[in-house]
Amino acid sequence: MLKWSIIFLVVALIAGVLGFTGIAGAAAEMAKILFFLFIGIFVLMLVIGLFIGRSVTK
C-alpha cells in the first residue's frame, strides 16, 4: 500500500510539472488517503503484535 502511495505521489508531481492540475490534485489526494490508510493499518498490526507477543511469552 505504501508502494502505491509513492506511485501516486510521483504521478502527482509529474502531472503538476506538466500543468495537468486536475490530475495532479486527484493523484495527490489518492496518495494522501493511501498513506494514512497504510499508517493506520501499520499501527493496528503493531498493537496486535505486541499483545500477541506478550501472551505467547507468558
N, C-alpha and C positions, 0 to 999 in steps of 0.2 A: 504494500500500500504506500509505503514511503517512496518507493521507486516511481509509482505513478504520479505522486505529488511532485516529485522533482521533474518528471517529464512535462507535466502541465505548466510548471513554473518556467521551464526553458521555452516552451511554446509561447507562453505569455510574453516573455522577454523578446523573443524574435518577432512576434506579431507587433509588439509595441514599437520596436525599432523600425519596422517596415510601414508603420502607420495604420495598421488594422486595429483600431482601438476597441471595437466591439468584440472581436475575437480575443484580444489581449485581456480585456476585462473578464470575459467569461472563463478563460483558461486560468486566470489568476484566482478567481473565486473558487473554481473547482480544486485548484491546488491547495487553497486555504482550507476548504472543507475536508479534503482527504488528509491533510496534515494533522488537523485537530482530531479527526477520527482515529488516525494512527496513534496519536499521543494518548487518547482515551483508552483505546484497547491495550496499549502497552502498559499503562498504569494499572488497569484492571488485572491483566495477566501477572504483573509483578506482585500485586497484593495477594492474589490467589496462590501464586508460587510460594510466597512467604508463609502463608497459613498452612499449606500442604507440607512444606518443608519442615515446619515446626512439629506437625502432627506425626510425621514419619520418623523424626529423630527421637521422639519421646518414647 
